[in-house]
Amino acid sequence: MRPLALVTVLALCGLLSSARGQISAPEDGYDLWLRYARVADTARLAEYRSAISELVLTSGEPTMQSARDELALGLNGLLGRPVPVADAPTRDGTLVVGTPANSPTIASLPLAAALRDAGPEGFVIRALPVRGHHAIVVAANRDIGVLYGVFHLLRLLQTDEPLTGLDVVSAPRYGLRLLNHWDNLDGTVERGYAGASLWEWARLPDSISPRYRDYARANASIGINGTVLTNVNANSAVLTPAYLVKVAAIARVFRPYGIKVYLTARFRAPIEIGGLPTADPLDARVRAWWAVKADEIYRAIPNFGGFVVKANSEGQPGPQDYHRSHADGANMLADALAPHGGIVMWRAFVYSSEVPTDRVMQAVGEFEPLDGAFRSNVLIQVKNGPLDFQPREPFSPLFGAMRRTPLLMELQITKEYLGQDTHLVFLAPMWEEVLRADTYARGPGGRSDVAGRIRGLAGVANVGNDRDWCGSDFNQANWYAFGRLAWDPMLRSAAIAESWVRMTFSNDPRVVRPVVAMMLASREAAVNYMTPLGLAHQMARGHHYGPGPWVTGGRADQTSVYFNRADSIGLGFDRTPMGSNAVRQYWPPLRGRFASRDSVPDNLLLWFHHVGWREHLRSGRTLWEELLAHYQAGVDTVRWMQRTWDGLEARVDADRFRRVQGFLRIQEAEARWWRDASVLYWQSFSHLPLPPGYEASAHSLDWYRQLRCPPDPRKPRCEPS
């Protein structure tokens, strides 16, 4: 069956319900931001129908066929009618799509300079005369650039953008734009809140879920070009022949959409599936085993991307087990992959066997001495902050410390510490904050901002087999935002939010403005009711859902009390030269700025300083008063979000309105839970009263300490009364 026919069949079966002008289906979230609803503005619809009345796309290569299929689906839905296909322009309103290599029409146009700027993955979209006819051209140097350009053009139509004078040249900032799935071979997903894994290992390779293609479409629509299929807490079995044939089947589905497949490599694989007595990276037998394994993988998957490795972290094996360095381990794998063009992404999230003086200093301590010691096809994968995907952290000092080693930034799209599937928290402002941060370490081209110090973005995926993919409608916005920022890290959060709202809900400004405002306020609201003023890691143990500032026991640097340092004097972790001196890992002037109470940003105050309960801050309030104000502001913002959403009932479809309304109800209750549990706990140290009129908790501190989430590993959740 030809791909175009397949798309049509899936649409008629309700698996792709995008063309809502033709197919009536509930808004169940499956279509994500690719709904392709008919353009509602009649004047804009007339403009689009006039500008696009004929399609010229002559290549039949797989990626070009994917572009043709998407145009057929998208234009039919948006314009409310099919667009005929021609071999050459015959009328005004022709859309010409291709590359100079596969389209004689494109080759004849004056696009050489623009195509040079577009590079290997970028595209050009331009309105210009073609053979005497008014036309729009989507051109690129490679087929994948054409597909990206097609999705961009459809986005313009979805968001009611005018097509007059159209002239777009777009190229991705980074060559690596990847999703990391923490999916296990048994179908579970670590930190997954959207159902089980998409990958149906028991049915592969013979049965291919149609969701694989739709997943690839969604990723290609936002420029994502790689997927790591397996959990960083790796299972060696995925490298066996029985699984490689399954991985190859997924890779074949992804290939036309420009998506390479990657796997996580378990360091003990030579022992566990290779029969060797050791996994020492300097042992010749081990090196030979990995080289043979790489050859085997590339025979099965010719465009295999490479390995992600978690080593010597949270119990995972690694080179330090053999008294070798991270560079020794990474370089061994890099040498095995190099003949095939593969890469190694070696994670910098490490734990020493001994509890350190300050947990957040360890990555720099282990990796900075190795700067420049890694092979050229090794990238160090660094989390955005020095701890672990907290609601707010400073950027990781590794972005300034590693000046001779390629870096990849790891972001967490799945909201492990930010309300998981339940709370509405739009993450683009967090990511924008770190990407635009200045490291003051000059890199190639003189760039010192974090965005200029990295080679790509890796996002821990929030995707599962729930019908809506992400566990909630608004969680889809974080998947979308990640892809958009991986393509262009200088995009503003507001612009990303607006385009997502227009594509997902409506172009009606009476919907767009309030929903965008909710999204942009949501992250700061979560910081306020969870971890204000630079507090971090105050979540419940294990599942990280709900407050747990009292958590102690076990390994010290995995507890809340280790990070909050609350006592009768005050609150916060002293990381100045008088404390752990973590500030020394940052370049001047940040080192001095963070170390000084006069210049440290208020939103990182307790990250870097231990502050007295009665000490006055720059606001004029004491620390105690400021904490109370932030907790209450978080609750108040969620209540405002509730009221805002309730006011949209007449403008949003009933299915999604009720789902979001229900989640916001939970979020408001849990924001109060966070506020009350935290305030009562801090009050047990400060012994200070609540100010008159402050909302008092309905329960005691002991009640909150005894509160437990239901034992549901798939979606742990508490709903306090």
N, C-alpha and C positions, 0 to 999 in steps of 0.2 A: 504494500500500500504506500502510495506517495505521501510524504510528510504533510502536504497541504490537505489531502483527504483525511489523514489521521487527525489533524487539528479540528477539522469540521466534524468528524464523528465524535471526538471528545466533547466538543461544544454541545452537540445535540444530546449527548448523554448526561450533560450537566457537570462534567468534569472541568470544563472550561466555560464558565457562564458569563464571559466578558461582554458579549454584544447584547446588552440588555435592551436595546431597541428591538431586538429580534427574539430574544429568549427571556422568558420570565423565570427568575430564580431567586431564592432568598439570599439576602446579604449575609452569607455565612463566613466571610473573610477569606475564602479560598483564593479569590482573584488578586488579593493583595492590592498593589497600586496599579495593576494592569487591568482595570475593569473595562476600559474602553466604552464607557457609556456614551450614548449619542449626545452631541454638543447641544446644550440647552439654549444658548443664546442664538436666536434666529439669524441675526446679522452676521455673527461669527460663523455660523454653520454655512451660510451662503458664501462667505469669503473662502472658507476651506474647500467647499465643493467646486468653486470656480478655480482655485489654485491647484487642486489635485483631482483631475478627472481622467487620468490615464497613467498607467505604470509601465515603465520600460526597465526591465531587469532580466537580462538574457542568460546569465550564467546559471548552470544547474549544479554547481559544486555544493557540498553539504551546508556550509555556513551561509552561502548565498541563498540556498533554498530555505534555510531558517529565517533569513531576512524577508524573503518573499512571503512565507507563511505568516510572519508577524504583521507585515503590512496588510495582508488579506484580512486577518482577524481584526486588527486595530482599525483600519480605515472603514471596514464594513460596519463596525460598531459605532465609531465616532461620527461618520458621515451618514449613517443610516442607509447606506446602499453600497453595493460592490463597486470596485474600481476596475475597469477593464485593463487587460495587459496587452501591450503591443511590442513589436520587435524594434521599433524606432519611433521617435517623436512624430506625431501626425497632427497635433492640435495644440492650442494654448491649454495650459493646465497640466502639462506632462510632468510627471515625477520620474527622473532618471536616476538610477541607483547602480553603482558598480565601482570598479577600480579601472585604472588605465589598462591593466592587463586583461580584464575580462569584458570590457565594454568599449567598443570603438567610439561610441559617442563621448564617453568620459575622456578617452585619450585625446580627442580632438579639441577639448575645451581648455581655456587658459587658466589652469589650476595648479601649475607646477609649483609655484612659490608657496601657495597655501598647503599643498600636500607635503612639501618639505617640512613645514611647521607642524603638520599633524603627526609626523613620525609613523612608526610601525603600527600603532594601535589606535591612533586618533582618526579624526574624520573632518570633512568639510561639508557644510550645508549652505547652499548659496542659491539665491534667486537670480537667474540670468537668462538671456535669450539662447535658445538651442535650435539651430536650423530654422530660424525665423519665428519660433514660437516662444511664448512666455513659459518658463519652466522652473522647476526646483530640482536641484541636483544634490544627491547624497553621494559623496565620493570619498575614497580612502585608498591607501597604498596596499592594504591587505583586506581580505574578506572579513576578518573579524572587526576591523575598523568600520566597514560598511554596516555590519550588524549593530555596533554601538551607535552609529549615526542614525540608523532607522529608529532605534529606541528613543534617541534624543528628539527626533522629529515628532514621533508620536507623543512624547511628553509635552512638546510645545502645543500640540493640538489638545491634549488632555487638560492643559492649564490655561486655555483660552488666550494664548499668545498670538499677536498678529504675525502674519507671514510676509507682509510688505517689506521689501528691502532686506530680506533674510540673508545674513552673512555670518556664519558661525565657523570658527576653526577651533577645535577642541582636541587636546591630547592629555593623556593621564600623566600626573606628576610622578607616579611610582609605577615601576614594572611589576611589583608584587602586591596583589590586592586579594587577600585570601580569607576564607572562613575556616576556622578551626572547630571541627565538631568533636566534642568530648563524648563520643558515642562508643559504647562497648559492644563487643561481638554478641552478647546475649540480648541485645535490643534495649538495654537501659541506657540512660543518658546522664552522665555526671553533671550536676548543676543544670539539669534540663527541666523545664517547666511547661512543656508543650507536648506532652505525650511521649511515646516511645521513639526510638530511632527511626529515621526515614529508611535506613538501609535494611532490606529484608534478606538477611544473609541466608536464611534457610531456603528461600525461594530462588535465589540467584544461583547460577547465571541464566537459568532457563526462563524465568519469569521476571519481566522488567516492569516495574510499577510505572504507570503514566505520570506519577508525581515526580519522578526523576527528571523528566523533560521539563515539567513546569517549574521545578526548582532551578534548573539550568537557565530557563527563560528569565526568571526573576533575577537571578544573579547577573546575567548578561545585561539586563535592562539598566543596572546601576554600575556596570563596569567591573564586577568582581571576576577575577580570572583564575582562581585556584580554590580547591577544596581539600582540606585535610579530613579524611573520612573517619579517623579513629582517635580515641582518647589519648591524651598525653600520658596518662597512666596506662601504658601500652600493654598489649597482649601479643606475644611473639607469634601466635597462630596466624595472624593476618599476613605474615610473610611466607606462609607455606603454600605449596602449589594449589591446594584445595581452595584457599581463599584468594589467591592471586587471579584465578580465572573469574571469580566473582567481581573483584575490583576492576578487572579489565572490561567486564560487561557494563559497569557503571561508567567507566572512562569513555566507552564508545558513545554513550548517550550524551555525555558532557562535551565531547570534542567539537561538534559543530558550533557550540556556543562559546568557544574559546576558553574553556575551563580545564585546567590541568588537575589531575588527581595527585594527592600527596598522602603519605602514610606516616604514622608514628612508629619509630623504631625502638624496640626495647633493647637495652644495652646487653642483657644476658641472653639474647636470642641465639648466639653461637652455642651456648650451653643447652638451652631449653629445646631448641628444634634442630640444632646442628650436631649434637653429640660430642662437642668439644669439652675438655675439662676446665676451660678458662674462657673469659671474655676480655682478657688483658689487651688493650688496644695496641700495645707494642709487640705482641706475640705474632709471629709470622703466620701461624695457622689461622689465627682470628682474622687477620687482615685479608688473607686469601679467601676465607669463608665469606666475608662481606663483599669482596670483589665478585665472586661467583654468584652470590645472591643478587647483587645489582644487575649482573648480566641477565639473570633469569627474569627479574622484574621487567627490564626493558624489552625483553623478547615478548612478554605478554602485553606490556603497556608502552608502546614506543614513545609517547609524549609524557611519560611519568615525570612528575616535578621534583620529587626528592623526599627527604625525611624531616620530620620534626622530632626533637629529642628532649625529653625531660629526664635528667640524670642527677643522681645524688641530691634528691629533693623529696621530702615527704616519704621516705622509704624506698624510692625508686633506685635501682642499681645504676652504677656509673663508673667512670674511670678512677675516681678516688678510692673505690673499693680495692684497686690494685696499686694505690699510691701514685697514680698518674694524674695529670691535670685535665681540666676541661678541654684545653687545646689538643691534647693527645687524643682524647676520645672523638672530638669533632673532626679532627683532621683525618683520622682513620676512615670515618664514614665518607668524608669529602673525597678522599682519594678513590674510594670505590665508585662513587657517583660521577666523578669528573669526566671520565671518557664518554659518558652519555649526556653530559650537559646538565646533570642534576645538582641540586643544592642541599645543604644542611642548614636547618633553622634550629639552633641550639638555645634552649630556654635559659634565661638568667635567673629564673625563680628557683633559688637554691636554699637549702637548710643545712647548716653544719651539724655534726653529731653532737656538739656541745651547744648549750644555750648561750647566745652571744650577749654582750653588754647591751647592744641595741640591734634588734632584729633588722631594722631598715637599712643598716649599714653593710649587710653581708654581701649583697650582690657586687657592689663596688670593690669590697675587700677581696673577693675571689676573682673577679674578671679584669679589673684595671691592670694588675700585674701581667696579664696575658695579652694586653692590647698589642696588636700587630703580629701575634703568634699564630693566628688562624689562617687556614688556606683561603684563597680568594673566593671560593664558592661556599664559604661558611658565613652565615649571618647570625648574630646574637639577637635572640628574640627577647625584648625587654618590656615588661609591663609598664603601663603609663605612669604609675607611681611606684615608690620604693617598697610598698607593703603588699597590698593585695586587692585591687579593684574597689577601694573604699569610696563612699559617696563623695569625699573630697580628700585628695592627697596633693602634696607638691609633686612636680614631675620627678621622675627617677633621675638621680644624679649621674647614672650611667650614660645618659644622653650627652652629657658634657665630658665625661671621663674617657670614653672610648673614642679616640680621635683617629685611630688607624684601622679600625675594624668596622665592617658594614653592620648596621643595626636595623632591626625590624621592630616596630612598636606593636605590642600586644594589647588589645582592648577587649573588654568583656561586654558583648552585646546582651547575653543572657544576664539578667539582673540578680546575681547571686546575693548581693548585699543591699539591693535597692528595691525590695518588695516583690521580686520574682515575677510571676505572671499577674499578680493582683494589683500592684500600685502603678498608677500612671506616672512614669518618670521618663522624660525624653532626654536621652543621653548626649545628644549633639553638643549642648553647651559645655558639658564636662570635657568632651574630646576637643572642642575648639579651644578651651582654656589651656590644655596641655600642648596642643600643636602650635599655638601661638606664643607659648612661653619662651623667654630668652635664656639660653644656657650660658651666654657670654663666653662660649668656647667657639672660636672661629673655625668653620669648616671649609670644605671646598666651595669656591665662589664667594667666600666671605660670609656665608649664612651662619648665624648662631642660634636661630630659633629652632625649637625641637623639630618642626616640620622639615627644616633644611638639613637635619642631622641624620635622617633615617632614609632607608631605601624602600620602605613599604609599610603596609598595615596588615596585621593579622587580627581578626575578630573572633572571639569565642562565640560560636553561633547560638542563637536562641530558637533554632528551628527543630521541630519534631513532627510527629505524624498526626497531631491535632488537625482538625479540618481547617482551622485558621492559621496553621503553620507555627504560630508563635505563642499560643496560650492566651492571647488577648489582642483586640484590635489595635490598640496603641503600641503594643510591643513590636508590631510590624514596622512602625516608624523608625525604630532603632536599627533594624536590619537595613532599611532604606538609607538612613543617615550614614551608616558605616560605609556603604558602597559609594555614596556621593562624595564623602570626605576622602576615601581612598583614591578616588579619581582626582579630586581637587581639594587639598587640605585647607585652602584659603576660603572656601565657601563659608558663609555665615549661617549660623543655626536657624535664624529667622527665615532665610531664603529656603533652606532645606525643609523646614516645617511647613512653610506655605505651599511649596510644590506638592508635598506629600498629602496635605489636607485637600488640595484641589483635585488630585488624582484619586484619592481614596474616598472622600465624602462629597464635596461639592465645590463649584466655583462661585457660589453665592457668597458675596462678601459678608452677609449676615451670619454665615457659618464660618468662613475662613478666618475672619478677624478674631472672634472669641476663642475658637479652637486653637489657633496659633498662640494666642496669649496664654491659654492653659498650658500648652506644651512648654513654652519658654519659661514659665514660672515653676514648673513641676520639679525640676532637679533641685533648685534652691530650697523649695519646700521640703523635699525629702532630707536634704542636709540639715535643715533646721530642726525637724522633729526627730531625726536619728542621731546625728553626730555634729552638733554645731561647734563653731569656733575652733575647728581643727582637731576635734576628737576623732578617734578611728578605732575600728574593730570592737565595737560595743554591742555586737549582735549575739544572739543565743548560740550556744555551742553546737557545732556539727552542721545543722541544716541552715544556720545563719538567718533564720526568719524570726523577726521580733527582737525586742531588746534583751540584753543580758550583760549590763555593765558590771555585774557582780561575779561573772564567770571566773572560776579559778580551778586549780587542780590540773594534774597532767603536766605536759611540757609548758613551762612558764610563758614562753614567747608565742603561745597559741591561746592565751587567755586575755580577757578584757582588762583585768586589773593590771596586767603587765603594761598595757598601753595607756590606761587612764591615770595611773599613779595617784589616785585620790587619797587624801589624808586629811587630818584635821586642819592643816594649814591651807591647802588649796588643791588644785587639779591641773593635770597636764604633764607631759613628758619633757624633761629638760634636755634638750639636744644642743645647747650652747656649749662653749668651751668649758663651762663650769659643770656640765653634765656629760652626756655621751660624746659630745662634740661631733655629732652627725653633720652639723653645718659645714664642717671643713671639706666635705665631699662635693660642695658646690663651689663654682668659680666666683671670685670677687666680681661685682659688688654684692652678689646674692648672699655670699657667706656672711658678710657684715649685716646685710639687711635682715636676714632671718635671725641672726643672733641677738639683735637689739630689740628690746621691748618698744622702743620708740618708732621703729620702722617695719617690724614684722607685720604682714597683712593680718587684719583681724580674723579673717577666715582660716588662718593657719596658726593662730596664737597658741593653742594648746598642743599643737603638733610639735612646736619647738620650745615651749616654755612651760614651766610649772608656775602657776599664777595663784596668788592668795585669794581666798573667797571674798575678802573685803577690799581687795585692791581695785582702784578705779582705772577704767580703761579709757581710751580716747573718746568714747561716746559720753563720758561723764558718769556712766553707771558703774557699779561694782561688777566684778566677775559674776557673782551670784545673780544680780539683777539682769545682767546681759544674757546669761544662760536662760533664765526664765523667759525673757522677751523672745529669744530665738525659738525655743520650744513652742511657745504660744503662736508665734508667727507661722510656724510650719503647719500647725493645726488650722489656723485661720485661713491660710492659703488653700488648703484642701477643701475647706468649707466653701470658699469662693469658687473653686473649681466645680464643686457639686452644683452650686446655684447657677453657674454659667452653663453647665451641660443641661440642667433641667430646663433652662430657657430655650433650648434648641429642639425640644420634642417635636415641634411641628415641622422642622426642617431636616431632620435626620430620619432615615428609615427605622421602623419600629424594632427590628431585630437588633441592630447595632446600638440603638439608643438604650434599650433595656440592658444589654450586656455591659456597656460602659457605665451606666447608672448603677448597676449592681456592684461593680468593682469599686467605684468611687465611694459607695456606702461602706464597703469593707475598709477602704483606705482611710476614710475619716475616723472610723472606730480604732484602727490600728495606729494612726497618728496620735490619737489620745493615749493609747496604750504606751507607745514610745515615750510621749511627754511625761505621763504620770509615773511610770516605772523609773525613768531616768531621774526625774526631779526628786522623787522620794529617796532614791539611792544616794544622790549627791547630798541631800538634806541630812542623811544619817552621818555625814562627815562635817558639813558646814554648820549644822544646828541653827540655821538661820530661818526666819519665818517667811511664808509667802506674803507678798504685798496684798493690801486690801483689794478685793475684786478679782484676784487671780483664781482661775478655775481649779478647785481642789479635786484631788483624786477621790473616786468613790470607794477605793480599796486601800488596804495597807500594803506596805512594802513586802511583807511576807506573802501576801496573796499573789503578787506579781512574780515573786521568786519561785513560787510553787507552780505557776502556770506552765503547762506543757502543750506543745502542738500535737495533734493526732499523729499516730505512727504511720504516716503515709509518705513513703520515700519519693513518690512521684510528684506530689504537690503538697508539701508540708505547709499547714496553715493553722493559725489560731484566730478565732474571732471573739475577742473579749467583750463582755457585756458592758 
